[in-house]
Each structure stands twice: as structure tokens, then as C-alpha cells.
């Protein structure tokens, strides 16, 4: 039996599954009312992002192809076709892989590739204007919208707060996981069906954390440093994951080769179970984004979950 994981997460209650009966009905109504004019061109050029931070690039390349804009160079073989890796704007793509691309850079890139762009931020517009543009584009086959939005509004739990002073919010989320599971174990407030499903995954991740050699060291350290206050041992889960997520250069100052080797073994993630690896790698990417200064309120390129 497959272990519970992050595969095919349940949609939040306010979202509608595109393939459900309700989703099909909405799709049918939109076609009948002339509000899906641009869909055929878009879906014929659909592509999924090949890197975590390529949300903006994948969206743009899909639209450029739907608009039949000639890239002026070959993609593969004889085909002239926009691809994310052809959109190298003004900087290296390696940074976009983990940090995404800012709103302003995406607008600039779209202009440079020959698209006619009209850009506006939510703070400089209104909901009525937004609806006007949606209506305009949905009834046309040569006008498309790229929208950068906060997934928290759709109750997607891996949204990162973009404010620079809170760039460790994914780690904070993990700490909240620990607290949530502890409350449930202590007969705390009952969870909804959706929350219980996700709690199974979270419990499994915490169990995997506690089976690592690093956790044993962390728990031992906490038990000795907190003068017997065992309630603080729950912090070992979060602290262990944070230590696993730190860049390898963190330990460069250690001159004792034996100690350095032991630490590298403890913080290695190569042998970790898949669930825990995914959680650690995701947090590692967020820490990298903060280090590179790729945190601003206009980024396009967040984890899909």
C-alpha cells in the first residue's frame, strides 16, 4: 500500500475541481455564453512548469505561443517555439528556479518578446477593473491574463508570506504542524475531514523526523538545556528540520575534520524518506530565496500545493 503523501492533495472547500460534475457544468456554461474564447488557443499551447520557480516563465511562454509570436530562434530541431529556458531575461535562470521572477521583470520580459502588455497591480486598481479585464480577455482569443495572487485566499497551506521580515514563514508553518498534532493527541478541538486527511501526512512526517539520528541529538540537547522542562521537547521536531534545511556552508567554520564529517552525516538528506525529503527541500529553497534577496511582494514563482 502506498504511504500517505503530498500526492493529489484535496482541494480546499471553496475551489472547484475542473474535472468534477460542477466543474464541467461551469465549463459548458462559459462556452455557451462566449466566455471561453481564448481557451482553445491556450490549451493547445499548454505547458507545465519544469522548475519550482518557473510559474511566471511557464505562464508567459504559454501565452506567447498562443498568440503565435515568433521567438525568432529554434526551440528544438526546426521548431520555433517559446520555452521557459528561452526566456532568460536579464539574469541567470538558476536564480529563477528557486526564487521565481518578480512582477516587474515578467512585465519587462513580456514586452521584450514582442507582446503588447498592459500591467497593473491590485493596489493601483479595483475589483471592478479586474473584472472588466477578465471579461474582455475571456471573450477574445487574442487577449490573455497572467495573474499573480496569494494562494492563502484559496486556503492553500504552502503559501509563503512574501514580506522580507517573515521569509521563514514556511518553517513557522512546520512549527504550527507540530502544535496542531500535539493538540490533537491531547484531545484538543476536533478537525474537519479535510484537516484529518492532511493530519495523517503531517503525523507521518513528524514520525520520520523523530527517527533521524539528528533528532536524537537535538532532543538530548534540549532536555539538558531546559532543566528538565520536557514540554519543550516538542520543539525538537521543528529544530531538526531547520538544521537539515540549512545550507552546507553553515558548517564550513568547523575545523575538526572528524566533527565536520559527523555533522555532514547527521544533516545529510539523501537517505531520508520521500515525505521528509520534500519538506526539507522545500524549506531549503525558501531559505535560499531569503539569502539571495529574492523576496518581494510581486514575485511569481511559488510552490504548487
JOLIN-V539172 format. One record per residue. PSI is psi in degrees with one decimal (* if undefined). OMEGA is omega in whole degrees, 0 to 359 (999 if undefined). Layout:
BEGIN
<<PSI:OMEGA> <PSI:OMEGA>>
END
This chain:
BEGIN
<<134.2:181> <139.9:179> <143.9:179> <135.1:182> <-162.5:180> <6.0:180> <130.8:176> <58.5:178> <149.5:176> <139.0:176> <147.6:174> <156.6:187> <-27.7:183> <-4.7:179> <150.5:182> <125.3:178> <124.2:182> <-33.1:183> <1.5:180> <170.2:179> <-42.0:179> <-39.8:178> <-42.6:178> <-37.9:180> <-43.7:178> <-39.6:179> <-45.3:180> <-44.3:180> <-39.6:180> <-40.2:178> <-44.9:181> <-34.1:183> <4.9:177> <23.9:182> <21.1:177> <30.7:186> <-36.2:183> <-10.1:186> <-47.0:182> <-43.6:180> <-41.8:181> <-48.4:184> <-28.1:178> <-16.6:179> <14.9:186> <140.8:174> <144.3:176> <152.1:182> <139.0:183> <-12.2:178> <155.4:183> <-39.5:184> <10.0:184> <19.8:180> <-51.4:182> <-43.4:182> <-41.0:179> <-41.5:179> <-43.9:182> <-44.5:181> <-35.7:178> <-43.6:181> <-40.2:179> <-39.9:178> <-38.2:178> <-32.1:180> <-0.3:179> <39.3:175> <126.2:184> <121.7:179> <-15.5:178> <8.3:176> <161.1:183> <145.6:173> <-70.0:175> <140.0:182> <-134.2:182> <-0.4:187> <127.6:172> <109.4:190> <130.5:180> <136.6:175> <156.8:182> <-39.6:184> <-6.6:175> <-7.5:182> <70.6:186> <15.5:180> <-119.3:185> <13.8:183> <172.3:182> <139.9:181> <-23.9:180> <-35.2:180> <-33.8:180> <-29.2:181> <-39.4:182> <-26.4:185> <-9.0:182> <-174.0:180> <139.2:183> <160.8:180> <-47.6:183> <-38.4:179> <-35.5:178> <-40.9:178> <-46.0:179> <-41.9:181> <-41.5:179> <-41.8:178> <-41.3:182> <-26.9:182> <-0.2:175> <2.9:179> <149.3:174> <115.8:190> <136.2:170> <110.5:186> <141.2:174> <147.1:177> <153.7:181> <-34.3:182> <-15.8:180> <12.5:182> <-159.4:180> <164.8:180> <-33.9:179> <-41.3:178> <-40.7:179> <-45.5:179> <-35.2:179> <-43.7:180> <-37.2:177> <-45.0:179> <-41.9:180> <-46.2:183> <-33.1:182> <-18.4:179> <13.8:180> <151.3:178> <8.7:177> <25.0:179> <126.9:183> <158.6:183> <135.1:166> <122.8:183> <126.1:175> <119.9:185> <161.7:178> <120.3:184> <-11.9:177> <-31.4:180> <-20.7:176> <13.0:177> <37.6:175> <121.7:195> <0.1:178> <18.2:175> <136.5:174> <133.6:173> <128.8:186> <-7.2:183> <130.9:187> <-38.2:183> <-5.1:180> <35.3:186> <-4.1:176> <23.9:185> <-25.3:177> <-39.0:177> <-40.0:176> <-39.9:178> <-40.1:179> <-40.6:177> <-39.8:178> <-34.3:175> <-49.0:182> <-48.1:181> <-40.1:181> <-45.5:180> <-40.0:180> <-43.2:180> <-38.2:180> <-39.4:178> <-28.9:180> <21.5:180> <44.2:178> <-163.8:182> <139.6:180> <150.1:181> <156.7:175> <171.0:180> <-42.6:180> <-42.4:180> <-36.0:179> <-38.9:178> <-44.3:179> <-30.9:180> <-32.0:178> <-43.5:179> <-45.0:182> <-41.5:179> <-40.0:180> <-40.4:179> <-43.3:180> <-39.0:178> <-40.2:180> <-37.9:177> <-45.3:185> <-10.3:177> <-4.5:180> <153.3:177> <-33.6:181> <-39.9:181> <-38.9:180> <-40.8:178> <-43.1:180> <-45.5:181> <-40.2:179> <-42.3:179> <-45.0:182> <-38.4:182> <-31.0:179> <-32.6:184> <-15.7:184> <16.4:174> <44.5:174> <4.5:178> <87.5:186> <-16.6:180> <-21.2:182> <-7.9:182> <-23.8:178> <-23.4:178> <-15.6:181> <-33.3:179> <-53.8:183> <-41.0:181> <-38.2:178> <-46.4:180> <-38.8:179> <-42.8:179> <-38.2:178> <-27.3:185> <-13.0:181> <146.0:179> <151.8:182> <-26.7:180> <-12.9:179> <-32.5:188> <7.9:184> <-25.0:182> <-6.9:181> <120.6:184> <-19.6:179> <108.4:185> <-39.1:181> <-45.1:179> <-41.8:180> <-40.7:179> <-42.0:180> <-39.8:180> <-43.1:179> <-35.9:177> <-41.9:182> <-37.2:185> <2.9:177> <138.8:180> <2.2:185> <-31.8:183> <5.8:180> <151.1:174> <157.1:186> <-45.8:182> <-47.7:182> <-37.8:176> <-43.7:181> <-42.0:181> <-43.5:180> <-44.4:181> <-37.6:179> <-45.3:179> <-37.2:179> <-39.4:178> <-37.3:180> <-38.8:177> <-37.6:178> <-40.7:179> <-43.2:180> <-42.3:181> <-36.8:182> <-3.7:180> <24.1:182> <45.3:181> <105.0:173> <165.2:189> <11.0:178> <14.5:184> <144.9:171> <109.0:179> <52.3:181> <160.9:180> <142.2:178> <117.7:179> <*:999>>
END
